[in-house]
C-alpha cells in the first residue's frame, strides 16, 4: 500500500493498545475522525518513545506558550473506555518512523507517521505511505500517560521474555 496519504484533522480519538498475551503482544496506534479510523502497527519501543516524546514536547510548548498549560492540564483520571482499540483492528501498515510538531495557528499537535517499506518496495523506488494526525494538547497528554501504562503492562521482568534463566547454587 505504498504512497497513500491520510489526514485526520482533528482526530476525535487516539490510542495505543495491544492485542495478544504478554510476551507476544502486538502494539497498535489508532486514531479516528468521524467514521474514518487509521490503525497502524508499532513496535513496543516506538510506542514508548512516542509517549516520552509527547511528554517532552508538551513541557517545551508550555515553556514557550505559557497559556497552553491550562489547555493541556492533566485530568485527575484517564477514562480508559475512551482509549480502547476500535474494531476492526486492521493495520494500514507497520510504522517506520514518527515525528511530532506543533501547529500554532490551530493550536494542535501534529503527529506524522511514515510507513516501513519492504526491501523490495524500497528497491522499486516506492514512496512510503504517510498518516498525519492533528491532536488537541489535552488528548495528547492523556495519550502519553495511557500509552506509558500500556507499554509497562507487560511482563514485570523483561529479561524473562522467552528466555531460560539458570541459577547456580554454591556449595558452602
C-alpha positions as CSV (number, residue, x, y, z in Angstrom):
1,X,0.0,0.0,0.0
2,X,2.9,2.4,-0.5
3,X,2.3,6.1,-1.3
4,X,-1.0,6.7,0.3
5,X,-1.6,9.9,2.3
6,X,-4.2,10.0,5.1
7,X,-5.0,13.2,7.1
8,X,-7.3,13.3,10.2
9,X,-7.7,16.9,11.2
10,X,-8.5,17.0,14.0
11,X,-8.8,13.5,15.5
12,X,-11.8,12.5,17.6
13,X,-9.8,9.9,19.4
14,X,-6.3,8.4,19.5
15,X,-4.9,5.5,21.5
16,X,-2.2,3.0,21.9
17,X,-3.3,-0.6,22.5
18,X,-2.2,-4.2,22.3
19,X,-3.6,-7.5,21.1
20,X,-2.3,-10.8,22.3
21,X,-0.9,-12.3,25.5
22,X,2.0,-10.8,27.5
23,X,5.3,-11.6,25.8
24,X,3.6,-11.8,22.4
25,X,1.6,-8.6,22.3
26,X,1.3,-6.7,19.1
27,X,1.2,-2.9,19.6
28,X,-1.1,-0.6,17.6
29,X,-1.5,3.2,17.3
30,X,-5.1,4.0,16.3
31,X,-6.8,7.3,15.6
32,X,-10.1,8.3,14.2
33,X,-12.2,11.2,12.9
34,X,-15.8,10.6,12.3
35,X,-16.2,7.2,10.6
36,X,-12.6,7.1,9.4
37,X,-10.2,5.0,11.5
38,X,-6.5,4.7,10.9
39,X,-4.8,1.7,12.7
40,X,-1.0,1.4,12.5
41,X,1.2,-1.4,13.8
42,X,4.1,-0.1,16.0
43,X,6.9,-1.7,17.9
44,X,6.8,-1.6,21.7
45,X,9.9,0.6,21.7
46,X,8.2,3.0,19.2
47,X,5.2,3.3,21.5
48,X,7.4,4.0,24.5
49,X,9.4,6.6,22.5
50,X,6.2,8.3,21.4
51,X,5.0,8.6,24.9
52,X,8.3,10.1,26.0
53,X,8.4,12.5,23.1
54,X,4.8,13.7,23.9
55,X,5.9,14.5,27.5
56,X,9.0,16.4,26.2
57,X,7.0,18.3,23.5
58,X,4.3,19.4,25.9
59,X,6.8,20.5,28.5
60,X,8.6,22.5,25.8
61,X,5.3,24.0,24.5
62,X,4.2,25.1,28.0
63,X,7.6,27.0,28.4
64,X,7.2,28.7,25.0
65,X,3.4,29.3,25.3
66,X,2.5,29.6,29.0
67,X,-1.2,29.9,28.2
68,X,-1.2,26.3,26.9
69,X,-0.7,24.9,30.4
70,X,-4.4,25.3,31.2
71,X,-5.4,23.7,27.9
72,X,-3.1,20.7,28.3
73,X,-3.6,20.3,32.0
74,X,-3.9,16.7,33.2
75,X,-7.3,15.3,34.2
76,X,-7.3,13.6,37.6
77,X,-8.1,10.2,36.0
78,X,-7.9,8.8,32.5
79,X,-11.2,7.5,31.1
80,X,-9.8,4.1,29.9
81,X,-13.0,3.4,28.0
82,X,-12.1,6.1,25.5
83,X,-8.7,4.5,24.9
84,X,-9.9,1.1,23.9
85,X,-8.9,0.0,20.4
86,X,-11.9,0.2,18.0
87,X,-12.8,-2.7,15.7
88,X,-11.8,-3.7,13.1
89,X,-8.2,-3.7,14.1
90,X,-6.6,-4.0,10.6
91,X,-3.4,-2.0,10.4
92,X,-2.8,0.1,7.3
93,X,0.9,-0.5,7.6
94,X,3.9,-1.0,10.0
95,X,5.4,2.2,11.2
96,X,9.0,3.1,10.2
97,X,9.2,6.5,12.0
98,X,7.1,9.2,13.6
99,X,7.5,12.9,14.1
100,X,5.8,15.4,16.4
101,X,5.2,19.1,15.7
102,X,3.0,22.0,16.7
103,X,0.5,23.9,14.6
104,X,0.5,27.2,16.3
105,X,-2.3,28.7,14.1
106,X,-4.7,25.9,15.0
107,X,-3.2,25.1,18.5
108,X,-2.9,21.4,17.6
109,X,-0.1,18.9,17.9
110,X,0.7,17.2,14.6
111,X,1.8,13.5,14.6
112,X,3.3,12.4,11.2
113,X,3.7,8.7,10.8
114,X,5.6,7.1,7.9
115,X,5.3,3.5,6.6
116,X,8.0,0.9,6.8
117,X,8.7,-0.3,3.3
118,X,9.9,-3.8,2.5
119,X,13.3,-4.0,0.8
120,X,11.5,-4.9,-2.5
121,X,9.3,-1.8,-2.3
122,X,12.3,0.4,-1.4
123,X,14.3,-1.0,-4.3
124,X,11.4,-0.3,-6.7
125,X,11.5,3.3,-5.6
126,X,8.1,3.3,-4.0
127,X,7.4,6.1,-1.6
128,X,6.1,5.3,1.9
129,X,2.5,6.0,2.9
130,X,2.1,8.8,5.4
131,X,-0.6,9.4,8.0
132,X,-0.9,12.9,9.5
133,X,-2.9,13.4,12.7
134,X,-3.8,16.7,14.3
135,X,-4.5,16.3,18.0
136,X,-5.5,18.6,20.9
137,X,-2.9,19.0,23.6
138,X,-5.0,17.7,26.4
139,X,-5.7,14.5,24.4
140,X,-2.0,14.1,23.6
141,X,-1.2,14.4,27.3
142,X,-3.7,11.7,28.1
143,X,-2.3,9.5,25.3
144,X,1.2,9.9,26.7
145,X,0.1,8.8,30.1
146,X,-2.1,6.0,28.9
147,X,0.4,4.7,26.4
148,X,3.1,4.5,29.0
149,X,0.8,2.4,31.2
150,X,0.1,0.1,28.2
151,X,3.8,-0.4,27.5
152,X,4.6,-1.1,31.2
153,X,1.8,-3.6,31.4
154,X,3.9,-6.4,30.0
155,X,6.0,-8.8,32.0
156,X,7.3,-7.5,35.3
157,X,10.8,-8.7,34.4
158,X,11.5,-8.1,30.7
159,X,14.6,-10.4,31.0
160,X,12.2,-13.3,31.2
161,X,10.8,-12.6,27.7
162,X,11.1,-16.1,26.4
163,X,14.5,-16.9,27.9
164,X,15.6,-19.6,30.2
165,X,17.2,-18.4,33.4
166,X,19.8,-20.5,35.1
167,X,20.5,-20.3,38.8
168,X,23.7,-21.9,40.1
169,X,23.9,-22.8,43.7
170,X,27.2,-22.5,45.6
171,X,28.3,-25.2,48.0
172,X,29.3,-23.7,51.3
